[in-house]
Amino acid sequence: MKIGGEEVRRVAELANLALTDHEIERMAQDLSEILMHVDKLNELDTSNIEPMAQVLYDADETATLREDREQPCLSNQEALGNAAVSGAGYFKVPKVIER
């Protein structure tokens, strides 16, 4: 699948990004190559491959996941403690969509 400049411009507009013509051309090329690679992967026969349910089958000392334990939640005051601006119990952020 080939991605053109119009598709890149549309995605950039939705993401509120300003891209130069050179960047649009490069992104179109990169995205097209990614999609071509995905198409190649889709050609592989995976019908005899069992789906993986968990990467770490037997969790031992090499496991990278911690045990889930219930912990008390942060209070609203603690959560907002380092906020630049807060009010009425919420984070206040500047408006970013101006259309």
C-alpha positions in Angstrom: 0.0 0.0 0.0 1.3 3.4 -1.0 0.8 6.4 1.3 0.7 9.7 -0.5 1.3 13.3 0.6 -2.4 14.0 1.0 -2.8 11.2 3.6 0.2 12.5 5.5 -1.1 16.1 5.4 -4.5 14.9 6.7 -2.9 13.0 9.6 -0.7 15.9 10.4 -3.7 18.2 10.4 -5.5 15.9 12.8 -2.5 15.7 15.0 -2.1 19.5 14.8 1.4 19.2 13.3 3.0 21.7 11.0 5.2 19.7 8.5 7.3 21.1 5.7 7.0 19.6 2.2 10.3 17.8 2.7 9.0 16.2 5.9 5.7 15.2 4.3 7.6 13.5 1.5 9.9 11.7 3.9 6.9 10.6 6.1 5.0 9.3 3.1 8.1 7.3 2.1 8.6 5.9 5.7 5.0 5.1 6.2 4.8 3.3 2.8 7.8 1.2 3.7 6.3 0.3 7.1 3.0 -0.8 5.4 4.9 -2.8 2.8 6.7 -4.6 5.6 3.4 -5.3 7.4 2.1 -6.7 4.1 5.1 -9.1 3.9 4.3 -10.2 7.5 0.7 -10.9 6.6 1.9 -13.3 3.9 3.3 -15.7 6.6 1.3 -18.8 7.3 0.5 -18.7 11.1 -2.4 -21.2 11.0 -0.4 -23.8 13.0 0.9 -21.3 15.6 -0.7 -21.4 19.0 -1.6 -17.9 20.2 0.4 -16.7 23.2 -1.5 -16.0 26.4 1.4 -14.9 28.5 5.1 -14.2 27.7 6.3 -15.3 31.2 4.9 -18.8 31.6 6.6 -19.8 34.9 7.3 -16.7 36.9 10.6 -17.2 38.9 13.4 -14.9 39.9 13.9 -13.8 36.3 10.3 -12.6 36.0 10.0 -8.9 35.2 6.5 -8.5 36.6 5.7 -7.6 40.2 3.0 -9.3 42.2 -0.2 -7.3 42.2 -1.1 -5.9 45.6 -3.9 -3.6 46.7 -2.6 -0.2 47.8 -4.3 2.9 49.0 -5.1 5.5 46.3 -3.7 9.0 46.3 -5.9 11.6 47.8 -7.1 14.3 45.5 -4.9 16.8 47.4 -1.8 14.5 46.9 -2.6 14.0 43.2 -2.8 17.7 42.6 0.1 18.6 44.9 2.6 19.2 42.0 0.1 20.5 39.5 1.2 23.8 37.9 -2.5 25.0 38.0 -5.4 23.3 39.6 -8.9 24.3 40.6 -12.1 22.7 41.9 -10.3 19.4 42.4 -9.0 19.1 38.8 -5.8 19.7 36.8 -6.2 22.9 34.7 -4.5 22.8 31.3 -4.4 25.3 28.5 -6.8 24.9 25.6 -5.0 23.2 22.7 -7.8 22.8 20.1 -8.6 26.1 18.4 -10.9 25.4 15.5 
